[in-house]
Amino acid sequence: MSEFSVEEVEQRKKAVFDAMSPRRQKHILKKGYDKWDPFEEPKDPIDIRKDQTKRTTQELVREFLQSRSSEEYSNAYGRGVLEMAIGIINDDDRFIGMYQFAHWHQELLKKEGYD
């Protein structure tokens, strides 16, 4: 984008934003319009994206499932783990919300003596 002036980039950014659905605009505003770059390079393919621990989705899932006995989980359980790992690595609000709720609920159970 360096071939454009700052004003041209801002005009193009606003044009892209204005052409979006209200739902998508709301998502961008929630994360911060100033931080949003519609012209950034695409993210790495999912198989090489890594979380803060520098693990790929596949590594996270494998490590987690290896920490469980095979009797402890089903195929549906494994699919859920994979979906959560992908969602967390992609910083998807849906999965971040599910994770935070599960963590909050676990703390609530401990607080009320159900652990």
N, C-alpha and C positions, 0 to 999 in steps of 0.2 A: 504494500500500500504506500510505499515511500514516494511513488511518482505523483501522489496527490497532496495538495496542501491540507493543513489542519481543517480549514473551513470546508473543503470538498469532502474530506473524510467524515466530518460531522453531518454534513448534508446527506451523504449516502447512508450513514448510520441511521439517521432519522427516517429516511425513506424506507429502509428495510424494516425498521420498527413499526412505522405507520402502516405498512402492508400486512403486518402480522395480525392474527386473530386476537381478540381481547384477552382470551385465556393465556396465550403465550406472552402477550405484553405484561400481564399481571405477574407471570413467573419471572420475567426479566427484571421488572421493577422490584420484586421481592428480593432478588439476589443483588440488585444494584445496577441501574442503567449505566453509570459511569464505569463500572467494572466490565460490563458486557462488551465483547468485541465480535461483531458478526463476521469479521473478515479474518479471524484467526485460523491457523492451520487446523485441519481435522485432528482429532485425538488419535493416539496410537490404537492400532487394532486391539480388540478386547483381550486377545491372548497374551499381549505383552504389556498391558497396563498393569501398574502395581499400586498397592496401597502404601500407607505410611511406613509399614514394616519392610517395604521393598519386595513383597510377595505378590505373585500373580494370583488371579482368581483360582486357577487350578491348584496352586500350591496351598492357598488358604483352605480350600474345600478338602483337599487330601489330608492336610495336617489335622483339621478339625475332626473329620470322620475317623481317622486313625486313633484319635483320642477316645473314641466310643467303641463299645463292643459291637460286633456285627448283629447281635440279637437286639441291640438297643435302637436300631433304626431300620426303616423300610425304604423302598425306592422313593416314595413320596417325601419322606424326611430328607433324603439326599438331594432331591430336586429343590426342596425348600432352602436347604443350605446353599446350593449353587445360586439360586435366585437372589438370596440375601447378599452373597459375596459379590455378585455382579452389580447389584444395586448400590452397595456400599462403595465399591471401587468407582462406579460411575457418578457417585454423589447424588443419587436419585432421591428426591425428597420423600417419595413413598416408602422406600426402604429405610431411610434415615429415621423417619417417623416410627416405623414398626420396631426398629432396633431400640430407639429411645423409649418407646412405650414398654417394651419387654423389660428393659433395664429398670425403668420406674416401677413396674409391677413387681419385679423381683425384690426391689428395695422395700416396697409396701408390705409384701409378705413377711420379710425379715422383721420389719418394724412392728408388725402386729403378731409376731410369734408363730408364723406358719411355716417357717423354713424347716 
